[in-house]
């Protein structure tokens, strides 16, 4: 059934382009009536007359696929540039059009370019929320609503609808078949059967073929219980139609991470890759690209193997403009069972997350031989938003399969500190605390250690806690103290025995005094706050975790 519809759309798309070209030539001929041939040279007049002849019966063939010359950001840098176009699509989507002709006329009538036409079609499709739509059973399949009904019931697809609407709008569009890293996919999976088969579109705009994936771009309406009516004012103005802009005119070098066409030329890359290469590419989500992240190491692959000590490191580079706002988180599970503990200890304690410069690193130490799934999350929040203590929603940016084939050394979990990144970068980002003595997250010390920071703004109520596997935290509290001289805060630590320790540092800004007393900041995402009565010094005011160090204490150091 779908194949028959696709063939019909192919035929109708071709016919529609022929019709549009006929209309275009008629328009050009009509315009030429106003040209006074006597005022221009003969050869120019002949050329003009040649140009206004009707197009041949067949529509011009679409250009062959080739690499995209311009990157997406050169076409537009912010989706808000399409605000007026998007609003047209949103308004048109509030009504049900009976024919494709009516629908396309309403969508593209005010568009000034092919990109705007493709945009308004993409946004109309992504605005239509099939979950909330009810369809008449006797709808004809060759109408907009009939096709949407087919999509809802699984007999039609978004790429057929997009192609149909593009053809009515006079745009060249193709359906591309291949594999995608879609629902159920995990890094390390091979594409051998039809399980991950998918289809998507390429549309010819701005002088090049560009990818569109309506199905992945579609999101449902958020912050609204009902769809606003056309022309309705008031609350409907503040509604946000959620969609993923990444899947509109996606750059080929980013698209190839998730979609692999059966025909290599439709990778639209200068140097097409193989299916094995596609399987090896890290499993990334659209948010990875939205945040401008990239892998600085060329050997970063979907499946990472540990070294002889059971260690493997994933490094992600953060663009300069995002360094102060991006917060990362991770999860580690067993690949097969999805269990997340080993000998009663969370697997998270076998990963060391740290930030140094513009690189965030996740160093996994496998506790035993086998396969693990490392899921890396991120969220963009300003330091001010972070400090309000509201729970944060982290979204996955990439996943890796970590394989430990054999383990020659016994791995112990990291000390049980507050979760999140190690090192002083967080202290600088949140509180303007500048590390003077130790910039690295890992410190080698003797039996005593001094760690010093400089305050770039007033802070109060510093506190530190020391952690060591197998030792109660209360027993270690007497080994830590701190002094404040001018703008310098120095933590003095003595170690009762050799071994690995974790140091958590907490503080707060003086200006947050009121919020603390009112109990406004009474919870946070990852045990990053200490409140009165939680067993640590009985602090009166709430404090925020600002950083942690991993310290190896040895007599030799």
C-alpha positions as CSV (number, residue, x, y, z in Angstrom):
1,X,0.0,0.0,0.0
2,X,2.8,2.4,1.0
3,X,4.7,1.6,-2.2
4,X,1.7,2.2,-4.4
5,X,1.1,5.6,-2.7
6,X,4.8,6.5,-3.1
7,X,4.7,5.7,-6.8
8,X,1.5,7.8,-7.2
9,X,3.2,10.7,-5.3
10,X,6.2,10.3,-7.6
11,X,4.0,10.6,-10.7
12,X,1.9,13.5,-9.3
13,X,5.0,15.3,-8.1
14,X,6.4,15.2,-11.7
15,X,3.1,16.3,-13.2
16,X,2.9,19.1,-10.7
17,X,6.3,20.4,-11.5
18,X,5.4,20.3,-15.3
19,X,2.3,22.3,-14.5
20,X,4.2,24.9,-12.5
21,X,6.8,25.2,-15.3
22,X,4.0,25.7,-17.8
23,X,2.5,28.5,-15.7
24,X,6.0,30.0,-15.3
25,X,6.5,30.1,-19.0
26,X,3.1,31.6,-19.6
27,X,3.9,34.3,-17.0
28,X,7.2,35.0,-18.7
29,X,5.6,35.2,-22.1
30,X,3.0,37.6,-20.8
31,X,5.7,39.8,-19.3
32,X,7.6,39.8,-22.6
33,X,4.6,41.5,-24.3
34,X,5.7,44.7,-22.5
35,X,9.2,44.6,-24.0
36,X,9.8,47.0,-26.8
37,X,12.0,45.0,-29.2
38,X,13.1,48.0,-31.1
39,X,14.9,49.6,-28.2
40,X,17.3,46.6,-27.6
41,X,19.9,44.9,-29.9
42,X,18.5,42.1,-32.1
43,X,20.6,39.4,-30.5
44,X,19.2,40.3,-27.1
45,X,15.7,40.3,-28.3
46,X,16.2,36.9,-29.9
47,X,17.6,35.6,-26.6
48,X,14.7,37.0,-24.7
49,X,12.2,35.4,-27.1
50,X,14.1,32.1,-26.8
51,X,13.8,32.3,-23.0
52,X,10.0,32.8,-23.0
53,X,9.2,29.8,-25.1
54,X,7.0,27.3,-23.2
55,X,9.0,24.7,-21.3
56,X,9.2,21.3,-22.9
57,X,6.5,18.8,-21.9
58,X,8.8,17.1,-19.3
59,X,9.7,18.9,-16.1
60,X,13.4,19.6,-15.9
61,X,15.4,16.9,-14.2
62,X,16.4,17.6,-10.7
63,X,20.1,18.2,-10.2
64,X,22.2,15.2,-9.4
65,X,23.3,14.8,-5.7
66,X,26.6,16.3,-4.7
67,X,28.3,17.8,-1.7
68,X,26.7,20.9,-0.1
69,X,28.7,24.1,-0.7
70,X,27.3,26.2,2.1
71,X,26.9,25.1,5.7
72,X,23.5,25.5,7.4
73,X,24.7,28.4,9.6
74,X,25.5,30.4,6.4
75,X,21.9,30.1,5.4
76,X,20.5,31.1,8.8
77,X,22.1,31.2,12.2
78,X,19.0,31.4,14.4
79,X,15.6,29.7,13.9
80,X,14.0,33.0,15.0
81,X,14.9,34.4,11.6
82,X,11.9,32.3,10.4
83,X,9.5,33.6,13.1
84,X,7.1,35.1,10.6
85,X,7.2,32.1,8.4
86,X,6.7,29.7,11.3
87,X,3.7,31.8,12.4
88,X,2.1,31.3,9.0
89,X,2.5,27.5,9.3
90,X,1.1,27.5,12.9
91,X,-1.9,29.6,11.8
92,X,-2.6,27.4,8.8
93,X,-2.3,24.3,11.0
94,X,-5.3,25.4,13.1
95,X,-7.7,24.6,10.2
96,X,-8.1,21.5,8.1
97,X,-7.6,22.1,4.4
98,X,-9.6,20.0,2.0
99,X,-7.1,19.9,-0.9
100,X,-3.3,20.0,-1.3
101,X,-3.7,23.0,-3.6
102,X,-5.5,25.0,-0.9
103,X,-3.1,24.0,1.7
104,X,0.1,24.9,-0.3
105,X,-1.4,28.2,-1.5
106,X,-2.0,29.2,2.2
107,X,1.5,28.0,3.2
108,X,3.8,29.4,0.5
109,X,1.7,32.3,-0.8
110,X,3.8,34.9,1.1
111,X,7.2,33.1,0.9
112,X,9.9,34.9,-0.8
113,X,12.4,32.1,-1.3
114,X,12.6,28.3,-1.8
115,X,14.1,28.0,1.7
116,X,11.0,29.8,3.2
117,X,8.7,27.5,1.2
118,X,10.5,24.4,2.5
119,X,10.4,25.9,6.0
120,X,6.7,26.6,6.1
121,X,6.0,23.0,4.9
122,X,8.3,21.5,7.5
123,X,6.8,23.6,10.3
124,X,3.2,22.8,9.2
125,X,4.0,19.1,9.4
126,X,5.8,19.4,12.7
127,X,3.0,21.5,14.3
128,X,0.3,18.9,13.4
129,X,0.0,16.8,16.5
130,X,-1.4,13.4,15.4
131,X,-1.8,12.3,19.0
132,X,-4.6,14.8,19.5
133,X,-6.2,14.7,16.1
134,X,-9.4,12.8,15.3
135,X,-10.0,11.7,11.7
136,X,-13.2,10.9,9.8
137,X,-13.1,7.3,8.6
138,X,-14.3,8.1,5.1
139,X,-11.5,10.6,4.3
140,X,-10.0,10.3,0.8
141,X,-6.4,9.2,0.9
142,X,-5.3,11.8,-1.6
143,X,-6.2,14.8,0.7
144,X,-4.0,16.4,3.3
145,X,-6.1,15.1,6.1
146,X,-6.4,11.6,4.5
147,X,-2.6,11.4,4.3
148,X,-2.2,12.6,7.9
149,X,-4.8,9.9,9.0
150,X,-2.7,7.3,7.1
151,X,0.5,8.5,9.0
152,X,-1.3,8.1,12.3
153,X,-2.4,4.6,11.5
154,X,1.0,3.6,10.1
155,X,-0.1,3.1,6.4
156,X,1.6,6.4,5.2
157,X,4.7,8.3,6.2
158,X,5.9,11.9,6.8
159,X,8.5,11.8,4.0
160,X,5.7,11.1,1.4
161,X,3.7,14.0,2.7
162,X,6.7,16.3,2.7
163,X,7.5,15.4,-0.9
164,X,3.9,15.8,-2.0
165,X,3.7,19.3,-0.5
166,X,7.1,20.3,-2.0
167,X,6.0,19.3,-5.5
168,X,2.8,21.5,-5.2
169,X,5.1,24.3,-4.1
170,X,7.4,23.8,-7.0
171,X,10.3,22.4,-5.1
172,X,12.4,19.4,-6.1
173,X,12.3,16.8,-3.4
174,X,13.3,13.2,-3.1
175,X,12.7,10.3,-0.7
176,X,15.9,8.6,0.5
177,X,16.0,5.1,2.0
178,X,18.5,3.7,4.3
179,X,19.3,3.0,8.0
180,X,19.0,5.2,11.0
181,X,20.2,5.0,14.6
182,X,16.6,5.2,15.8
183,X,14.6,3.9,18.8
184,X,16.1,0.7,20.2
185,X,19.5,1.3,18.7
186,X,22.5,1.0,21.0
187,X,26.2,1.7,20.1
188,X,27.8,-1.5,18.8
189,X,24.7,-2.8,16.9
190,X,25.2,-3.8,13.3
191,X,22.7,-2.9,10.5
192,X,22.0,-6.3,9.0
193,X,18.2,-6.6,8.5
194,X,15.2,-4.3,8.1
195,X,15.0,-3.4,11.9
196,X,16.5,0.1,11.6
197,X,15.4,0.8,8.0
198,X,14.1,4.4,7.6
199,X,13.3,7.0,5.0
200,X,13.9,10.8,4.9
201,X,13.9,13.6,2.4
202,X,16.3,15.9,0.6
203,X,14.9,19.1,-0.9
204,X,16.7,21.3,-3.4
205,X,17.0,24.8,-2.1
206,X,19.6,27.6,-2.2
207,X,21.4,25.8,-5.0
208,X,22.0,22.5,-3.3
209,X,20.3,19.3,-2.0
210,X,19.6,19.6,1.8
211,X,18.3,17.0,4.3
212,X,14.9,17.3,6.0
213,X,13.6,14.7,8.5
214,X,10.1,15.7,9.5
215,X,9.4,12.7,11.7
216,X,12.4,13.4,13.9
217,X,11.7,17.1,13.8
218,X,8.1,16.7,15.0
219,X,7.3,17.4,18.7
220,X,4.0,17.9,20.3
221,X,2.5,21.1,21.6
222,X,3.8,22.0,25.0
223,X,2.4,24.4,27.6
224,X,-1.1,24.1,26.2
225,X,-4.2,22.1,26.9
226,X,-5.9,23.1,23.7
227,X,-4.9,24.3,20.3
228,X,-5.4,28.1,19.9
229,X,-8.0,29.2,17.4
230,X,-7.0,31.2,14.3
231,X,-6.6,34.9,15.2
232,X,-7.1,34.2,18.9
233,X,-5.3,36.7,21.1
234,X,-4.2,36.5,24.7
235,X,-2.7,33.3,26.2
236,X,-2.3,31.6,22.8
237,X,0.5,34.1,21.9
238,X,2.8,32.6,24.5
239,X,2.4,29.0,23.4
240,X,5.5,27.3,22.3
241,X,5.4,24.8,19.5
242,X,8.1,22.4,20.3
243,X,10.1,21.0,17.4
244,X,13.7,20.1,16.6
245,X,15.3,22.6,14.2
246,X,18.3,20.3,13.8
247,X,16.4,18.2,11.3
248,X,15.6,21.1,8.9
249,X,18.3,21.5,6.3
250,X,20.8,19.4,8.4
251,X,24.4,19.6,7.3
252,X,25.5,16.3,5.7
253,X,28.6,15.9,8.1
254,X,26.1,16.0,11.0
255,X,23.3,14.0,9.4
256,X,25.6,11.1,8.6
257,X,26.0,10.4,12.4
258,X,22.4,9.2,12.5
259,X,21.3,8.4,8.9
260,X,23.0,6.1,6.3
261,X,21.5,6.0,2.8
262,X,21.6,2.9,0.7
263,X,22.9,5.0,-2.2
264,X,26.2,6.5,-1.2
265,X,25.8,9.6,-3.4
266,X,22.9,10.6,-1.1
267,X,25.3,11.0,1.8
268,X,26.0,14.4,0.1
269,X,29.6,14.1,1.3
270,X,32.7,14.7,-0.8
271,X,34.1,11.5,0.5
272,X,31.3,9.0,1.3
273,X,31.8,6.6,4.1
274,X,31.1,2.8,4.3
275,X,28.3,1.2,6.4
276,X,31.0,-0.1,8.8
277,X,32.3,3.5,9.2
278,X,28.7,4.5,10.0
279,X,28.4,1.8,12.6
280,X,31.7,3.0,14.1
281,X,30.6,6.7,14.4
282,X,29.8,7.7,17.9
283,X,26.1,7.5,18.7
284,X,25.1,11.2,19.1
285,X,21.8,13.0,19.5
286,X,20.7,16.3,17.9
287,X,21.5,18.1,21.2
288,X,25.1,17.3,20.7
289,X,25.2,19.5,17.6
290,X,22.9,22.1,19.0
291,X,25.4,22.7,21.8
292,X,28.2,22.8,19.2
293,X,30.0,19.9,20.8
294,X,32.6,17.8,19.0
295,X,35.1,15.0,19.6
296,X,38.7,16.2,19.7
297,X,40.1,12.7,19.4
298,X,39.9,11.0,16.0
299,X,39.8,7.6,17.6
300,X,36.5,8.2,19.5
301,X,34.2,5.5,18.3
302,X,30.8,4.0,19.2
303,X,32.6,1.1,20.8
304,X,35.6,1.9,23.0
305,X,38.0,-0.7,24.4
306,X,39.7,-0.4,27.8
307,X,43.4,-0.7,28.3
308,X,45.1,-3.3,30.4
309,X,44.1,-1.5,33.6
310,X,40.4,-1.5,32.6
311,X,40.4,2.2,31.7
312,X,38.9,4.0,28.7
313,X,38.4,7.8,28.2
314,X,35.7,9.7,26.2
315,X,36.6,13.3,25.6
316,X,34.2,16.0,24.4
317,X,35.2,19.5,23.3
318,X,32.9,22.4,24.4
319,X,32.8,25.6,22.2
320,X,33.9,28.8,23.9
321,X,30.4,30.4,24.0
322,X,29.0,27.4,25.9
323,X,31.8,26.8,28.5
324,X,30.2,28.8,31.3
325,X,26.7,27.3,30.8
326,X,27.0,23.6,30.0
327,X,26.7,21.1,32.7
328,X,27.3,17.4,32.1
329,X,26.2,14.3,33.8
330,X,26.6,10.6,33.0
331,X,25.2,7.1,33.7
332,X,27.0,3.8,33.5
333,X,25.2,0.5,33.2
334,X,26.0,-3.1,32.2
335,X,25.4,-3.3,28.5
336,X,23.3,-6.5,28.5
337,X,21.4,-6.5,31.9
338,X,21.2,-2.7,32.3
339,X,22.1,-3.2,36.0
340,X,23.8,-0.2,37.5
341,X,25.5,-1.6,40.6
342,X,28.6,-3.8,41.2
343,X,29.0,-5.5,44.5
344,X,26.4,-3.1,46.0
345,X,28.2,0.0,44.7
346,X,26.8,2.3,42.1
347,X,28.6,2.0,38.7
348,X,28.7,5.8,38.6
349,X,31.6,5.6,41.1
350,X,33.7,3.8,38.5
351,X,33.6,6.9,36.2
352,X,35.7,10.1,36.7
353,X,34.2,13.1,35.0
354,X,36.4,16.2,34.9
355,X,36.6,19.5,33.0
356,X,40.0,21.0,32.0
357,X,39.9,24.0,29.7
358,X,37.3,23.3,27.0
359,X,37.4,19.5,27.3
360,X,35.1,17.4,29.5
361,X,36.4,13.9,30.1
362,X,34.7,10.7,31.2
363,X,37.3,8.2,32.3
364,X,35.7,4.8,32.9
365,X,37.4,2.2,35.1
366,X,35.6,-1.1,34.5
367,X,35.1,-3.0,37.8
368,X,35.1,-6.3,35.9
369,X,35.5,-7.7,32.4
370,X,32.5,-7.3,30.1
371,X,30.5,-4.6,28.3
372,X,29.1,-1.4,29.7
373,X,26.9,1.4,28.4
374,X,28.1,4.9,29.1
375,X,25.3,7.5,28.6
376,X,26.4,11.2,28.6
377,X,23.9,13.9,29.4
378,X,24.1,17.7,29.2
379,X,22.0,20.8,30.0
380,X,22.5,24.5,29.4
381,X,21.9,26.5,32.5
382,X,23.4,29.8,33.6
383,X,25.3,29.7,37.0
384,X,22.4,31.8,38.4
385,X,19.8,29.3,37.3
386,X,21.9,26.4,38.7
387,X,22.2,28.1,42.1
388,X,18.4,28.4,42.5
389,X,18.5,24.7,43.3
390,X,15.7,23.7,41.0
391,X,16.0,20.1,39.7
392,X,17.6,20.1,36.2
393,X,16.5,18.1,33.2
394,X,19.5,16.5,31.6
395,X,19.1,15.1,28.1
396,X,21.3,12.5,26.4
397,X,23.9,13.9,24.0
398,X,25.8,10.7,23.2
399,X,26.2,7.0,24.2
400,X,29.1,4.6,24.1
401,X,29.7,0.9,24.5
402,X,32.7,0.3,26.7
403,X,34.3,-3.2,26.4
404,X,36.7,-4.6,28.9
405,X,38.1,-7.8,27.4
406,X,40.3,-8.7,30.4
407,X,41.2,-7.0,33.7
408,X,44.7,-7.4,35.1
409,X,44.2,-5.1,38.2
410,X,41.4,-4.8,40.7
411,X,39.4,-1.6,40.3
412,X,38.1,0.1,43.4
413,X,35.2,2.7,43.3
414,X,36.0,6.4,43.6
415,X,35.3,7.9,47.1
416,X,31.6,8.5,47.7
417,X,31.6,12.3,47.0
418,X,28.8,14.5,45.6
419,X,28.1,13.4,42.0
420,X,29.2,15.3,39.0
421,X,32.5,16.6,37.7
422,X,35.8,16.5,39.6
423,X,38.2,19.5,39.7
424,X,38.0,23.2,40.4
425,X,36.4,24.3,37.1
426,X,32.9,24.1,38.6
427,X,34.0,26.4,41.5
428,X,35.2,29.0,39.0
429,X,32.0,28.7,36.9
430,X,29.5,28.9,39.8
431,X,31.3,31.1,42.4
432,X,34.2,32.8,40.7
433,X,36.6,30.8,42.9
434,X,40.0,30.8,41.2
435,X,42.2,27.8,42.0
436,X,45.7,29.0,43.0
437,X,47.4,25.8,44.1
438,X,45.7,22.9,42.2
439,X,44.2,23.3,38.8
440,X,43.9,19.5,38.1
441,X,41.2,17.3,39.6
442,X,43.7,14.7,40.6
443,X,46.1,15.6,43.4
444,X,49.2,13.6,44.7
445,X,49.9,14.4,48.3
446,X,52.0,13.4,51.2
447,X,50.5,13.1,54.7
448,X,49.4,16.8,54.6
449,X,48.0,19.1,51.9
450,X,47.0,22.7,51.4
451,X,44.6,23.7,48.6
452,X,44.2,27.4,48.0
453,X,41.6,29.5,46.1
454,X,41.2,33.2,45.5
455,X,37.7,34.7,45.8
456,X,36.8,37.0,42.9
457,X,33.5,37.9,44.8
458,X,32.4,37.7,48.4
459,X,31.6,34.2,49.7
460,X,30.8,33.0,53.1
461,X,30.3,29.8,55.1
462,X,32.9,27.6,53.5
463,X,32.9,23.9,54.5
464,X,34.8,20.8,53.3
465,X,34.2,17.1,53.8
466,X,36.6,14.2,53.4
467,X,35.7,10.8,52.1
468,X,37.5,7.5,51.9
469,X,36.2,4.0,51.0
470,X,35.6,2.0,54.2
471,X,35.9,4.9,56.6
472,X,33.0,6.8,58.1
473,X,32.8,10.4,57.0
474,X,32.4,11.6,60.6
475,X,35.8,10.1,61.6
476,X,37.5,12.2,58.9
477,X,35.9,15.5,59.8
478,X,38.6,16.4,62.3
479,X,41.3,16.2,59.7
480,X,40.1,19.3,57.7
481,X,40.2,23.0,58.5
482,X,40.3,26.2,56.5
483,X,41.5,29.8,56.9
484,X,40.5,33.0,55.1
485,X,43.0,35.8,54.7
486,X,41.9,38.7,52.6
487,X,40.5,37.1,49.3
488,X,42.3,33.8,49.8
489,X,40.7,30.7,51.2
490,X,43.0,27.8,52.2
491,X,41.9,24.3,53.1
492,X,44.3,22.4,55.3
493,X,44.0,18.6,55.1
494,X,45.8,15.9,57.1
495,X,45.5,12.3,56.1
496,X,45.3,9.7,58.9
497,X,46.6,6.9,56.6
498,X,47.8,6.4,53.0
499,X,45.2,5.8,50.3
500,X,42.7,7.6,48.0
501,X,40.5,10.4,49.3
502,X,37.8,12.6,47.9
503,X,37.4,16.2,49.1
504,X,34.1,18.0,48.7
505,X,34.0,21.8,49.0
506,X,30.8,23.7,49.8
507,X,30.1,27.5,50.0
508,X,27.5,30.1,49.2
509,X,27.3,33.8,48.2
510,X,26.6,36.3,50.8
511,X,23.8,37.7,48.8
512,X,21.9,34.4,48.9
513,X,21.5,34.7,52.7
514,X,17.8,35.5,52.6
515,X,16.9,32.7,50.2
516,X,18.7,30.2,52.4
517,X,16.9,31.3,55.6
518,X,13.6,31.1,53.8
519,X,14.3,27.5,52.8
520,X,13.9,28.4,49.2
521,X,17.0,26.4,48.2
522,X,16.1,23.2,50.0
523,X,16.9,20.6,47.4
524,X,19.1,20.1,44.4
525,X,19.7,17.6,41.7
526,X,22.7,15.6,42.8
527,X,23.2,15.8,46.6
528,X,24.9,19.1,45.9
529,X,23.5,20.9,49.0
530,X,24.0,20.5,52.7
531,X,21.1,21.6,55.0
532,X,20.8,21.8,58.7
533,X,20.2,18.4,60.3
534,X,21.8,16.1,57.7
535,X,24.5,15.0,60.0
536,X,27.4,17.2,58.8
537,X,28.3,19.9,61.4
538,X,24.7,20.9,61.8
539,X,25.2,23.9,59.5
540,X,22.5,26.5,60.0
541,X,22.5,27.7,56.4
542,X,22.3,25.9,53.2
543,X,25.5,25.5,51.2
544,X,26.1,24.6,47.6
545,X,28.7,22.1,46.4
546,X,31.3,24.0,44.4
547,X,34.0,21.4,43.6
548,X,35.7,18.2,44.6
549,X,39.3,16.8,44.3
550,X,40.5,13.2,44.1
551,X,43.6,13.0,46.3
552,X,46.1,10.1,46.4
553,X,48.0,10.4,49.7
554,X,51.3,8.5,50.1
555,X,54.4,8.8,52.3
556,X,56.5,8.9,49.1
557,X,54.8,12.1,47.8
